[in-house]
Amino acid sequence: MSFYVYILRCVDYSYYVGHTDDLESRLAQHRAGEVSGYTQGRRPVRLVFSEEFPTRQEALAAERQLKGWSRAKKEAMIMGNWDRVRLLARSREKTD
């Protein structure tokens, strides 16, 4: 069984990060407003990133990591701009 971490862009251009073992079903639930909480009032939502993991623990760890990232870093990753992701990671290290 595979597990996924995913990022949704909401109608207000905010991002939601989650994980699941059934990506298509979970997306349908978000889109239908069946997931109470953050995305329910921010529909429609659009999948902008997903990554597959072999275990739930790895997907959950990735979700927690992404939730800690800045908006700029998430957007760089969504666009596949790994140089910018690294630059933003270094910038944060200098301010910590």
NORCOR-V50820 format. One line per field, one symbol per residue. burial: b if it has 9 or more other C-alpha atoms within 8 Angstrom, else e. A space follows every 50 residues. Layout:
BEGIN
burial = ???
END
This chain:
BEGIN
burial = ebbbbbbbbbbeeeebbebbbeeeebbebbbebeeeeebbebbebebbeb ebbebbebbbebbeebeeeeeebbebbbeebeebbeebbeeeeeee
END
